[in-house]
Amino acid sequence: MGKTDIGPPDFWDMLPEAIKRNYGTWKYHEHVRPGVLKHVSESGEQLYTIRAGSTRLLSIDFIRNICDIADEFCDGHLRFTSRSNIEFMTTDESKVEQIIGALNAMGLPVGGTGNSISNIVHTQGWIHCHSAATDASGLVKAIMDGVYDHFTDMKLPNHLRIAVACCINMCGAVHCSDIAVVGVHTKPPKPDHERVIAQCEIPTTIQSCPTGAIRRHPDANIKSVVVREDLCMYCGNCYTVCPAMPLADAEGDGVAIYAGGKVANARKPPMFSRMVVPFLPNKPPRWQEVVDIIIKIIDVYRNDAKPAERLGEWVERIGWEAFFRKTSIPFTEQHIDDFSHAVETFRSTTMFKW
């Protein structure tokens, strides 16, 4: 059958030959060192995977450079993980150190496997997203600089996943990550009445609001809209259809920090993250307050958790009261879940874990 551009390409055509030969017959894998995995098949063939950290926004020159490494050592094969790590695969053990040397020459760290922190999955931030309350790439760079040693070693109780979403629409995996940073708006959109009539369709703008916060301007002579602050949830839908209603605000935008989530079904069911810091202002380029709190949480978790215990499982064991005490994070009224349909999440017994 002839090839077309309809639908996704066949993944089989992109697999390395060693994976094709042993597809479905892998017996076990080992963590050779941070960033290096060895898979062994039932036939005895071995496949080495070298994982390197990378940014999510890449230049063409960078992509050409990593493709050169793949061409030289891996028969042209490489892959990106869901967290934007780059993985190179080879059956030749002697090439492992050569690949690591080539990656180090590019300034790329090797790690992120086993009991470590992998790359941070994140959204677009100020680079591209029109509803961003914070940056993503800059914030992720600052965080990874602070936790770099946990990427290149495997000394945590279990693997730890961090995610960053630049607004509450959460394009990233922040709802089920061990630690998550979420951009939050605290001020409603500001309609520019002169631009609204020129750039926006008022009925469409009104209908774009999921909470009904946008209304026609009460003055019939002003062809614009107003926003009810008590109904606005800062989703940015209105700005999507009406550029004259910007949501970004230098003073009102910031981030919240969540912790305790996980996607894995191992030992305990998947868990949602819980808010631990309601709001921190944006302080680019280093976001030092955010980085310091994340480092503190990781340090306490590393020293207090049992082997193989995920961060959320550790918190569940010691109790949230102990979590706030050990991390020195203040508990505020914003931590109390008062959502009208959250009855099932309320702690309804007197069995507190102090």
C-alpha positions as CSV (number, residue, x, y, z in Angstrom):
1,M,0.0,0.0,0.0
2,G,1.4,3.4,-0.9
3,K,2.3,5.9,1.7
4,T,0.1,8.9,2.3
5,D,0.1,11.9,4.7
6,I,-3.2,10.8,6.2
7,G,-3.0,9.7,9.8
8,P,0.1,9.0,12.0
9,P,3.0,7.1,10.6
10,D,3.5,3.5,11.5
11,F,5.6,3.4,14.7
12,W,7.2,0.1,13.6
13,D,9.1,1.9,10.9
14,M,10.8,4.1,13.4
15,L,12.0,1.4,15.9
16,P,15.7,0.5,16.2
17,E,16.4,-3.0,14.8
18,A,17.3,-4.4,18.2
19,I,13.8,-3.4,19.5
20,K,12.2,-4.9,16.5
21,R,14.1,-8.2,17.0
22,N,13.1,-8.4,20.7
23,Y,9.7,-6.8,20.6
24,G,7.5,-8.2,23.4
25,T,10.3,-10.5,24.7
26,W,12.2,-8.2,27.1
27,K,13.0,-10.1,30.2
28,Y,14.2,-7.4,32.7
29,H,16.1,-4.1,32.9
30,E,18.7,-2.7,35.2
31,H,19.8,0.8,36.3
32,V,23.5,0.7,35.3
33,R,24.1,4.3,36.6
34,P,22.1,7.5,36.7
35,G,20.8,8.1,33.2
36,V,21.8,4.7,31.8
37,L,19.4,1.7,31.5
38,K,20.2,-1.8,30.3
39,H,17.3,-4.0,29.0
40,V,17.9,-7.7,28.5
41,S,15.7,-9.8,26.3
42,E,14.9,-13.5,26.5
43,S,17.3,-14.1,23.6
44,G,20.1,-12.6,25.8
45,E,20.5,-9.5,23.6
46,Q,21.2,-6.3,25.6
47,L,20.1,-2.8,24.8
48,Y,21.5,0.3,26.5
49,T,19.5,3.5,26.8
50,I,21.3,6.8,27.7
51,R,18.9,9.5,28.9
52,A,19.9,13.2,28.7
53,G,18.0,16.2,30.0
54,S,16.9,18.8,27.5
55,T,14.9,22.0,27.2
56,R,11.4,21.8,25.7
57,L,12.0,24.7,23.3
58,L,14.7,23.7,20.9
59,S,16.5,25.4,18.1
60,I,17.1,23.7,14.7
61,D,20.9,23.7,15.3
62,F,20.4,21.9,18.6
63,I,18.2,19.2,17.0
64,R,20.9,18.8,14.2
65,N,23.5,18.3,16.9
66,I,21.7,15.6,18.8
67,C,20.8,13.9,15.4
68,D,24.5,13.8,14.7
69,I,25.1,11.9,17.9
70,A,22.4,9.5,17.0
71,D,23.8,9.0,13.5
72,E,27.3,8.4,14.8
73,F,26.5,6.0,17.7
74,C,22.9,4.8,17.4
75,D,22.3,4.1,13.7
76,G,20.3,7.3,13.5
77,H,17.8,6.4,16.2
78,L,16.8,8.6,19.2
79,R,13.6,9.4,21.0
80,F,12.0,12.0,23.2
81,T,10.2,11.0,26.3
82,S,6.9,12.5,27.5
83,R,8.9,14.8,29.8
84,S,11.2,16.0,26.9
85,N,14.2,13.8,27.9
86,I,16.3,12.7,25.0
87,E,17.1,9.0,24.9
88,F,19.8,7.3,22.8
89,M,19.8,3.5,22.3
90,T,22.6,1.2,21.4
91,T,23.4,-2.6,21.7
92,D,27.2,-1.8,21.9
93,E,28.3,-1.3,25.5
94,S,31.5,0.4,24.4
95,K,29.5,3.2,22.9
96,V,27.8,4.1,26.2
97,E,30.7,6.3,27.5
98,Q,31.2,7.8,24.0
99,I,27.5,8.9,23.9
100,I,27.8,10.3,27.4
101,G,31.0,12.2,26.4
102,A,29.3,13.7,23.3
103,L,26.3,14.8,25.4
104,N,28.5,16.3,28.1
105,A,30.4,18.2,25.4
106,M,27.1,19.8,24.4
107,G,26.4,20.7,28.0
108,L,23.6,18.2,28.5
109,P,23.4,16.3,31.8
110,V,22.9,12.5,31.8
111,G,20.4,11.3,34.4
112,G,16.7,11.3,35.3
113,T,16.3,7.5,35.7
114,G,15.6,5.5,38.8
115,N,15.1,7.3,42.1
116,S,15.7,10.8,40.7
117,I,14.0,13.8,39.4
118,S,13.3,13.6,35.7
119,N,12.9,16.6,33.3
120,I,10.1,18.9,34.4
121,V,7.0,18.7,32.1
122,H,5.7,22.2,31.5
123,T,3.5,24.4,29.4
124,Q,4.4,27.3,27.2
125,G,4.4,30.2,29.6
126,W,5.1,33.8,28.5
127,I,6.8,32.5,25.3
128,H,3.6,31.4,23.6
129,C,0.5,31.1,25.9
130,H,-2.0,34.0,25.8
131,S,-3.5,33.2,29.2
132,A,-0.2,32.6,31.1
133,A,0.0,33.8,34.7
134,T,3.7,32.9,34.9
135,D,6.5,31.9,32.7
136,A,7.2,28.2,32.1
137,S,10.6,27.8,30.5
138,G,12.3,30.4,32.8
139,L,10.7,29.0,35.9
140,V,11.6,25.4,35.0
141,K,15.2,26.5,34.3
142,A,15.4,28.1,37.8
143,I,13.9,25.0,39.5
144,M,16.1,22.6,37.7
145,D,19.2,24.6,38.6
146,G,18.2,24.2,42.2
147,V,17.5,20.4,42.0
148,Y,20.2,19.6,39.5
149,D,22.0,17.1,41.8
150,H,18.8,15.0,42.1
151,F,18.7,14.6,38.3
152,T,22.3,13.3,38.0
153,D,22.1,10.9,41.0
154,M,19.6,8.3,42.3
155,K,19.5,9.1,46.1
156,L,15.8,9.9,46.5
157,P,13.4,7.3,48.1
158,N,11.6,6.9,44.8
159,H,11.4,8.8,41.5
160,L,10.0,12.3,41.9
161,R,8.1,14.1,39.1
162,I,7.7,17.9,38.9
163,A,5.3,19.8,36.6
164,V,4.7,23.4,35.8
165,A,1.5,24.9,34.3
166,C,1.5,28.6,33.5
167,C,-2.2,29.0,34.3
168,I,-5.1,27.1,35.9
169,N,-6.2,25.6,32.6
170,M,-3.2,23.3,33.3
171,C,-2.0,22.0,30.0
172,G,0.7,20.2,32.0
173,A,0.4,17.2,34.3
174,V,0.3,19.2,37.4
175,H,-2.9,17.6,38.8
176,C,-1.1,14.3,39.5
177,S,2.6,15.2,40.1
178,D,4.7,14.8,43.2
179,I,5.3,18.6,43.1
180,A,3.6,21.0,40.8
181,V,3.7,24.8,40.2
182,V,0.6,26.4,38.8
183,G,0.3,30.0,37.5
184,V,-2.6,31.8,39.0
185,H,-4.4,35.1,38.2
186,T,-6.0,37.1,40.9
187,K,-7.5,39.9,38.9
188,P,-10.2,39.7,36.3
189,P,-9.8,40.7,32.6
190,K,-9.7,44.4,31.9
191,P,-11.9,45.3,28.9
192,D,-10.5,48.1,26.7
193,H,-13.8,49.6,25.6
194,E,-12.4,51.4,22.6
195,R,-10.8,48.2,21.3
196,V,-13.6,45.8,22.1
197,I,-16.0,47.3,19.6
198,A,-13.2,47.3,16.9
199,Q,-11.7,43.8,17.6
200,C,-14.4,41.6,19.2
201,E,-17.9,40.2,18.6
202,I,-19.7,41.1,21.8
203,P,-22.2,38.1,21.7
204,T,-19.3,35.7,21.1
205,T,-17.3,37.2,23.9
206,I,-20.2,37.0,26.3
207,Q,-20.9,33.4,25.4
208,S,-17.2,32.4,25.9
209,C,-17.5,32.8,29.6
210,P,-18.3,29.5,31.4
211,T,-19.5,31.3,34.6
212,G,-21.6,34.1,33.0
213,A,-19.3,36.7,34.4
214,I,-19.3,38.8,31.2
215,R,-22.3,41.1,30.6
216,R,-23.1,43.9,28.2
217,H,-22.0,47.3,29.3
218,P,-24.9,48.9,31.3
219,D,-24.5,52.1,29.3
220,A,-26.2,51.5,26.0
221,N,-24.0,54.1,24.3
222,I,-20.9,52.1,25.1
223,K,-20.6,49.1,22.8
224,S,-18.6,46.9,25.1
225,V,-18.8,44.5,28.1
226,V,-18.2,44.5,31.8
227,V,-16.9,41.7,34.0
228,R,-18.5,40.6,37.3
229,E,-15.5,40.0,39.6
230,D,-17.4,37.7,41.9
231,L,-18.1,35.3,39.1
232,C,-14.8,35.4,37.2
233,M,-12.5,32.3,37.6
234,Y,-9.7,33.8,35.5
235,C,-9.8,31.0,32.8
236,G,-8.8,33.3,29.9
237,N,-11.5,32.1,27.6
238,C,-12.7,35.6,26.9
239,Y,-9.2,36.8,25.9
240,T,-9.1,33.9,23.4
241,V,-12.0,35.3,21.4
242,C,-11.4,39.0,22.4
243,P,-7.9,40.3,22.5
244,A,-9.2,43.6,24.0
245,M,-9.7,41.8,27.3
246,P,-6.2,41.1,28.6
247,L,-5.9,39.0,31.7
248,A,-2.2,39.3,32.5
249,D,-1.3,41.6,35.4
250,A,2.1,42.2,36.8
251,E,0.9,42.5,40.3
252,G,-2.0,40.1,40.3
253,D,-0.3,37.2,38.6
254,G,1.8,34.6,40.5
255,V,2.1,30.9,41.3
256,A,0.7,28.3,43.6
257,I,2.6,25.2,44.7
258,Y,0.9,21.8,44.9
259,A,2.3,18.5,46.2
260,G,1.4,14.8,46.8
261,G,0.1,13.6,43.5
262,K,1.1,10.6,41.4
263,V,-0.1,8.9,38.2
264,A,1.3,5.4,39.1
265,N,-1.0,2.7,40.3
266,A,1.8,1.0,42.3
267,R,1.2,0.3,46.0
268,K,-1.6,2.9,46.2
269,P,-4.1,4.2,43.6
270,P,-3.3,7.4,41.7
271,M,-3.6,10.5,43.8
272,F,-4.4,14.1,43.1
273,S,-2.0,16.9,44.2
274,R,-3.0,19.2,47.0
275,M,-2.2,22.9,47.4
276,V,0.5,23.7,49.8
277,V,1.3,27.3,49.0
278,P,-1.6,29.4,47.8
279,F,0.3,32.3,46.2
280,L,3.7,33.5,45.5
281,P,4.4,36.6,43.3
282,N,6.3,36.3,40.1
283,K,9.9,37.3,40.6
284,P,11.8,36.6,37.4
285,P,14.3,35.6,36.4
286,R,15.1,33.2,39.3
287,W,11.8,32.9,41.2
288,Q,13.9,32.3,44.3
289,E,11.0,31.9,46.8
290,V,9.4,29.2,44.6
291,V,12.7,27.4,44.2
292,D,13.5,27.5,47.9
293,I,10.2,26.0,48.9
294,I,10.5,23.2,46.4
295,I,14.1,22.4,47.6
296,K,12.8,22.4,51.2
297,I,10.0,19.9,50.4
298,I,12.4,17.6,48.5
299,D,15.0,17.7,51.3
300,V,12.4,16.8,54.0
301,Y,11.0,14.1,51.8
302,R,14.4,12.6,51.0
303,N,15.3,12.5,54.7
304,D,12.0,11.4,56.2
305,A,10.4,9.0,53.6
306,K,10.8,5.2,53.6
307,P,12.5,3.5,50.6
308,A,10.3,3.3,47.5
309,E,7.8,5.7,49.1
310,R,6.4,8.3,46.7
311,L,6.1,11.9,48.0
312,G,2.3,11.6,48.2
313,E,2.5,8.3,50.0
314,W,4.9,9.7,52.5
315,V,2.5,12.6,53.2
316,E,-0.4,10.3,53.5
317,R,1.5,8.2,56.1
318,I,2.7,11.1,58.3
319,G,-0.4,13.3,57.8
320,W,-0.7,16.8,56.3
321,E,-0.3,18.4,59.7
322,A,3.2,16.9,60.0
323,F,4.0,17.8,56.4
324,F,3.3,21.5,57.1
325,R,5.3,21.3,60.4
326,K,8.3,19.5,58.9
327,T,8.5,21.8,55.9
328,S,7.8,25.0,57.8
329,I,5.2,26.0,55.3
330,P,2.5,28.1,57.0
331,F,-1.1,26.7,57.0
332,T,-3.6,29.3,55.9
333,E,-7.4,29.5,55.4
334,Q,-6.8,29.1,51.6
335,H,-5.8,25.5,52.3
336,I,-9.3,24.6,53.6
337,D,-11.4,23.1,50.8
338,D,-14.7,25.0,50.8
339,F,-15.9,23.9,47.3
340,S,-19.6,23.2,47.6
341,H,-19.3,19.7,45.9
342,A,-16.2,18.6,47.8
343,V,-18.0,16.7,50.6
344,E,-16.1,13.5,49.8
345,T,-12.8,15.2,50.3
346,F,-13.6,16.6,53.7
347,R,-11.9,14.9,56.7
348,S,-15.0,13.8,58.6
349,T,-13.5,11.9,61.5
350,T,-11.6,13.0,64.6
351,M,-8.6,10.8,63.7
352,F,-6.0,13.4,63.1
353,K,-2.3,12.5,62.5
354,W,-0.3,15.1,64.4
